[in-house]
Amino acid sequence: MRGLYIHVPFCVRKCPYCDFYSEKFSPEKSEKYTAAVVRNLKRYPVKFDTVYFGGGTPALISGKIAEILREVDYPEGAEITVECNPDVTNERVLAELKNAGVNRISFGVQSLNEGELEALGRLHGAESAKKAIILAHELGFENISADLMLGVPQQSVRSLEQTIDELCKLPITHVSAYLLKIEPNTPFGKNPPEIPDEDGQAELYLAAVEMLEKRGFLQYEISNFAKNGFESRHNLIYWRAEEYVGIGPAAHSYFNGTRFAVPRNTAEFLENHAQRELVTDENPDKYEEKILLGLRLREGILLDERIEKRLRLVPKELFRVENGRVSLTPEGFLLSNSIISAILS
């Protein structure tokens, strides 16, 4: 399996918690951006099994997606995802994506509680998020994901359950649920809001796992849940340490045994004939990466003598061993960084 990630670095307005690379959208820049993506794609004449447009807000260039996809070699049935925010999603945008060949939409919902959305600085409300999901389904999208944020200002287990209950009544197939992390170079980092403490975040996370699984969304990765057969094929490429190519400013790649990244600089990306690619790891340790990435997944990794020995340092309630594989429990996922460090040390 090989994936293609295309980073679209444009937003209407940056959210106060977001540390992803983006800048203000302009039609002129989107024209130049599309041309730059197309000429960089020509440098990778290989077949891709998945294509993922992330950002930023990729839906802002919905009219350009077809032009970009014409340059991509992918098989029939490939998973092609575009991230969308409800505030820029309408019938025209969704029709353009559908006609371009996109078959998976990932909506940045974050919450269906108005107070929480306002605290997060989101431009959409709960009703517009619901309407966007319903409209996408009516226009023929059968694979729809929704992002949720956990541990946000004003959130309680009760408000989270209300959001999950409402969300799971909508025609979605996948949920990504992320704990809010305060990044230093963001407005939240410079003026932190009051959010649940570590114990409160753990309670919300474990509650979300239980609520989603009760509603038919099986946890298959630390932060990801899906109905049977709707796991994100693209993201599984990352976690199984398979190849992917990243196009666009701030995009990362793992290709031909090397990991590299494009600088966070849109102007440079637009002007250069070929994107500048900085090597981040010339020869990744495959065994170490298998542990580091594989333990993010519910399927886990094959158990060997070295891992079995190191697991003696880990409390038994944080992992499970089944059919020769070791994986983390939901409680273990909360402490995955320290568990992985213990195994690798």
C-alpha positions as CSV (number, residue, x, y, z in Angstrom):
1,M,0.0,0.0,0.0
2,R,1.2,3.5,-0.8
3,G,-0.6,6.8,0.1
4,L,-0.5,10.3,-1.2
5,Y,-1.0,13.2,1.2
6,I,-1.6,16.7,-0.2
7,H,-1.4,19.6,2.3
8,V,-3.7,22.5,1.4
9,P,-2.4,25.4,3.5
10,F,-5.4,27.7,3.3
11,C,-8.1,28.6,5.9
12,V,-10.8,31.2,6.2
13,R,-9.5,31.9,9.7
14,K,-7.2,30.0,11.9
15,C,-8.7,28.4,15.1
16,P,-7.0,29.5,18.4
17,Y,-5.9,26.0,19.3
18,C,-4.6,24.9,15.8
19,D,-0.8,24.4,15.2
20,F,-1.2,22.9,11.7
21,Y,0.4,25.0,9.0
22,S,-2.0,27.3,7.2
23,E,-2.5,30.9,6.0
24,K,-5.4,33.1,4.8
25,F,-7.1,31.8,1.6
26,S,-7.0,33.9,-1.6
27,P,-8.2,32.8,-5.1
28,E,-4.9,34.0,-6.6
29,K,-2.8,31.8,-4.3
30,S,-5.1,28.8,-4.9
31,E,-4.4,29.0,-8.6
32,K,-0.6,29.1,-8.1
33,Y,-0.9,26.4,-5.5
34,T,-2.8,24.0,-7.8
35,A,-0.1,24.5,-10.5
36,A,2.7,23.8,-7.9
37,V,1.0,20.6,-6.7
38,V,0.5,19.4,-10.3
39,R,4.2,19.9,-11.3
40,N,5.4,18.2,-8.0
41,L,3.1,15.2,-8.7
42,K,4.9,14.7,-12.0
43,R,8.0,14.0,-10.0
44,Y,6.3,10.9,-8.5
45,P,5.1,8.7,-11.4
46,V,3.9,5.9,-9.1
47,K,0.6,4.3,-8.3
48,F,-1.1,5.4,-5.0
49,D,-3.7,3.3,-3.2
50,T,-5.1,6.3,-1.2
51,V,-5.2,10.0,-1.6
52,Y,-5.8,12.4,1.3
53,F,-6.3,16.2,1.1
54,G,-5.6,17.7,4.5
55,G,-5.0,21.2,5.8
56,G,-5.9,23.9,6.4
57,T,-9.3,23.7,4.8
58,P,-9.0,21.7,1.5
59,A,-12.7,22.3,0.7
60,L,-11.7,25.9,-0.1
61,I,-10.1,24.6,-3.3
62,S,-13.0,22.2,-4.2
63,G,-13.0,23.4,-7.8
64,K,-9.3,22.5,-8.2
65,I,-9.5,19.0,-6.8
66,A,-10.4,17.4,-10.1
67,E,-7.4,19.1,-11.8
68,I,-5.1,17.7,-9.2
69,L,-6.5,14.2,-9.2
70,R,-6.1,14.0,-13.0
71,E,-2.4,13.9,-12.3
72,V,-2.6,11.0,-9.8
73,D,-2.4,7.3,-10.8
74,Y,-4.7,5.4,-8.5
75,P,-6.7,2.2,-9.0
76,E,-10.5,1.9,-9.1
77,G,-11.9,1.8,-5.6
78,A,-9.0,3.9,-4.1
79,E,-9.9,5.8,-1.0
80,I,-9.9,9.5,-1.8
81,T,-10.5,11.8,1.2
82,V,-11.0,15.6,1.5
83,E,-11.2,17.4,4.9
84,C,-14.1,19.8,5.1
85,N,-15.2,22.4,7.6
86,P,-19.0,22.8,7.9
87,D,-18.7,26.6,7.5
88,V,-17.4,26.4,3.9
89,T,-19.4,23.3,2.9
90,N,-22.4,23.7,0.6
91,E,-24.0,21.8,-2.3
92,R,-21.7,23.3,-4.9
93,V,-18.5,22.3,-2.9
94,L,-19.8,18.8,-2.3
95,A,-20.9,18.4,-5.9
96,E,-17.4,19.5,-7.1
97,L,-15.8,17.0,-4.8
98,K,-18.1,14.2,-5.9
99,N,-17.6,14.9,-9.6
100,A,-13.8,14.9,-9.1
101,G,-13.9,11.4,-7.7
102,V,-13.7,12.0,-4.0
103,N,-15.4,9.2,-2.1
104,R,-14.6,10.1,1.6
105,I,-15.3,13.3,3.5
106,S,-13.8,14.1,6.9
107,F,-15.8,16.9,8.7
108,G,-14.2,19.0,11.4
109,V,-17.1,19.0,13.7
110,Q,-15.2,19.1,17.1
111,S,-18.5,19.4,19.2
112,L,-22.2,19.7,18.8
113,N,-22.4,21.9,21.9
114,E,-22.8,25.6,21.1
115,G,-20.8,26.8,24.2
116,E,-17.9,24.4,23.4
117,L,-17.8,25.4,19.7
118,E,-17.7,29.1,20.7
119,A,-14.9,28.4,23.2
120,L,-12.9,26.7,20.5
121,G,-13.4,29.7,18.1
122,R,-15.2,27.6,15.5
123,L,-17.0,29.4,12.7
124,H,-19.9,26.9,12.5
125,G,-22.7,26.0,14.9
126,A,-24.1,22.6,15.8
127,E,-27.0,22.7,13.3
128,S,-24.8,23.7,10.4
129,A,-22.4,20.8,11.1
130,K,-25.4,18.4,11.2
131,K,-26.8,19.9,7.9
132,A,-23.4,19.5,6.2
133,I,-23.2,15.8,7.1
134,I,-26.7,15.1,6.0
135,L,-26.2,17.1,2.7
136,A,-23.0,15.1,1.9
137,H,-24.9,11.8,2.4
138,E,-27.8,13.0,0.3
139,L,-25.3,13.8,-2.5
140,G,-24.0,10.3,-2.5
141,F,-21.1,10.2,0.0
142,E,-21.3,6.9,1.8
143,N,-18.0,7.2,3.8
144,I,-18.2,10.2,6.1
145,S,-15.9,10.8,9.1
146,A,-16.3,13.4,11.9
147,D,-13.6,14.9,14.1
148,L,-14.4,15.3,17.8
149,M,-12.3,17.2,20.4
150,L,-12.1,16.0,24.0
151,G,-11.1,18.0,27.0
152,V,-12.2,21.3,25.6
153,P,-13.3,24.3,27.7
154,Q,-16.7,23.8,29.4
155,Q,-16.8,20.1,28.4
156,S,-18.3,17.5,30.8
157,V,-19.0,13.8,30.4
158,R,-22.6,14.7,30.1
159,S,-22.1,17.3,27.3
160,L,-19.7,14.8,25.5
161,E,-22.4,12.1,25.7
162,Q,-25.0,14.5,24.2
163,T,-22.6,15.3,21.3
164,I,-21.7,11.7,20.6
165,D,-25.4,10.7,20.9
166,E,-26.4,13.3,18.3
167,L,-23.5,12.7,16.1
168,C,-24.0,8.9,15.9
169,K,-27.6,9.4,14.7
170,L,-26.2,11.1,11.6
171,P,-25.1,9.1,8.5
172,I,-21.4,8.8,9.5
173,T,-19.1,5.8,9.4
174,H,-16.0,7.0,11.2
175,V,-15.1,9.2,14.2
176,S,-11.7,10.7,15.1
177,A,-11.6,11.8,18.8
178,Y,-8.6,13.9,19.8
179,L,-7.7,15.3,23.2
180,L,-7.1,19.0,23.1
181,K,-3.4,19.8,23.3
182,I,-2.4,23.3,24.1
183,E,0.4,24.2,21.6
184,P,2.8,27.0,22.6
185,N,2.7,29.0,19.3
186,T,-1.1,29.4,19.2
187,P,-3.5,31.9,20.8
188,F,-4.5,29.2,23.3
189,G,-0.8,28.7,24.1
190,K,-0.2,32.4,24.8
191,N,-3.5,32.7,26.7
192,P,-4.5,29.2,27.9
193,P,-8.2,28.6,28.6
194,E,-9.4,26.6,31.5
195,I,-9.6,23.0,30.5
196,P,-10.0,19.7,32.4
197,D,-6.9,18.5,34.2
198,E,-5.1,15.3,33.4
199,D,-7.6,13.1,35.3
200,G,-10.5,14.9,33.8
201,Q,-9.1,14.4,30.3
202,A,-8.6,10.7,31.0
203,E,-12.2,10.4,32.2
204,L,-13.5,12.1,29.0
205,Y,-11.3,9.9,26.8
206,L,-12.4,6.6,28.4
207,A,-16.0,7.7,28.4
208,A,-15.8,8.5,24.6
209,V,-14.3,5.1,23.9
210,E,-17.2,3.4,25.8
211,M,-19.9,5.6,24.3
212,L,-18.7,5.2,20.7
213,E,-18.2,1.4,20.9
214,K,-21.8,1.1,22.3
215,R,-23.0,2.9,19.2
216,G,-21.1,0.6,16.8
217,F,-17.9,2.5,16.3
218,L,-15.0,0.1,17.2
219,Q,-11.8,1.7,18.4
220,Y,-9.0,0.6,16.0
221,E,-6.4,3.2,16.9
222,I,-5.7,5.5,19.8
223,S,-8.0,8.3,18.5
224,N,-10.0,6.6,15.8
225,F,-13.2,4.6,15.7
226,A,-15.1,3.1,12.7
227,K,-18.0,1.0,11.7
228,N,-17.0,-2.3,10.4
229,G,-15.0,-1.9,7.1
230,F,-14.8,1.9,7.3
231,E,-11.4,2.3,9.0
232,S,-9.3,5.0,7.3
233,R,-7.1,3.1,4.8
234,H,-4.9,6.2,4.3
235,N,-4.1,6.6,8.0
236,L,-3.5,2.9,8.4
237,I,-0.6,3.3,5.9
238,Y,1.1,5.7,8.4
239,W,0.6,3.4,11.4
240,R,1.7,0.3,9.5
241,A,4.9,2.1,8.4
242,E,4.1,1.8,4.7
243,E,5.1,4.3,2.0
244,Y,3.5,7.7,1.5
245,V,4.4,10.8,-0.4
246,G,3.5,14.3,0.9
247,I,3.0,17.2,-1.4
248,G,2.7,20.8,-0.2
249,P,4.2,23.1,2.5
250,A,4.6,21.2,5.8
251,A,3.9,17.8,4.2
252,H,5.9,14.8,5.4
253,S,6.9,11.7,3.4
254,Y,8.2,8.2,3.8
255,F,9.4,7.1,0.4
256,N,12.2,4.8,-0.8
257,G,13.3,4.1,2.8
258,T,13.8,7.7,3.7
259,R,11.7,10.1,5.8
260,F,11.6,13.8,4.6
261,A,9.5,16.9,5.0
262,V,8.7,20.1,3.1
263,P,9.4,23.4,4.9
264,R,6.4,25.3,6.3
265,N,6.6,28.1,3.6
266,T,3.8,28.5,1.1
267,A,5.6,31.3,-0.9
268,E,8.6,29.0,-1.4
269,F,6.4,26.1,-2.4
270,L,4.5,28.3,-5.0
271,E,7.7,29.6,-6.6
272,N,10.0,26.6,-6.7
273,H,9.8,24.3,-9.6
274,A,10.2,21.3,-7.2
275,Q,9.3,21.4,-3.5
276,R,12.3,21.5,-1.2
277,E,12.5,18.2,0.7
278,L,14.5,18.1,3.9
279,V,15.6,14.6,5.1
280,T,14.4,13.9,8.6
281,D,15.6,10.3,8.9
282,E,17.8,8.8,6.2
283,N,17.6,5.3,7.6
284,P,14.7,4.8,10.0
285,D,15.0,1.9,12.5
286,K,12.2,-0.4,11.2
287,Y,12.0,-2.4,14.4
288,E,11.7,0.7,16.5
289,E,9.1,2.2,14.2
290,K,7.1,-1.0,14.2
291,I,6.7,-0.6,18.0
292,L,6.3,3.2,18.0
293,L,3.5,3.1,15.3
294,G,2.1,-0.4,15.7
295,L,1.1,0.1,19.4
296,R,-1.1,3.0,18.3
297,L,-3.4,0.3,16.7
298,R,-5.9,-2.0,18.4
299,E,-4.4,-4.9,16.3
300,G,-1.0,-4.2,18.0
301,I,2.2,-5.9,17.0
302,L,3.7,-9.3,17.0
303,L,5.1,-10.3,20.4
304,D,8.8,-11.3,20.5
305,E,11.2,-12.1,23.4
306,R,12.5,-8.6,23.7
307,I,9.1,-7.0,23.9
308,E,7.8,-9.7,26.3
309,K,10.7,-9.0,28.6
310,R,10.1,-5.3,28.6
311,L,6.4,-5.7,29.2
312,R,7.2,-7.0,32.7
313,L,7.7,-3.3,33.6
314,V,4.2,-2.4,32.4
315,P,1.1,-2.9,34.6
316,K,-1.0,-5.7,33.2
317,E,-4.2,-3.7,32.9
318,L,-2.6,-1.5,30.3
319,F,-2.0,-4.1,27.6
320,R,-3.4,-7.4,26.3
321,V,-1.8,-10.4,24.7
322,E,-3.9,-12.4,22.2
323,N,-2.9,-14.8,19.4
324,G,0.8,-13.9,19.6
325,R,0.2,-10.1,19.4
326,V,0.4,-7.4,22.1
327,S,-1.8,-4.4,22.0
328,L,-2.8,-1.6,24.5
329,T,-6.1,-1.3,26.3
330,P,-7.9,2.0,26.3
331,E,-6.3,2.8,29.6
332,G,-2.9,1.9,28.0
333,F,-3.5,4.2,25.1
334,L,-3.7,7.1,27.5
335,L,-0.2,6.2,28.7
336,S,1.1,5.0,25.3
337,N,4.2,7.3,25.2
338,S,5.5,6.0,28.5
339,I,4.7,2.4,27.7
340,I,6.5,2.6,24.3
341,S,9.5,4.3,26.0
342,A,9.6,1.5,28.5
343,I,9.6,-1.1,25.7
344,L,12.2,0.7,23.6
345,S,14.6,1.8,26.5
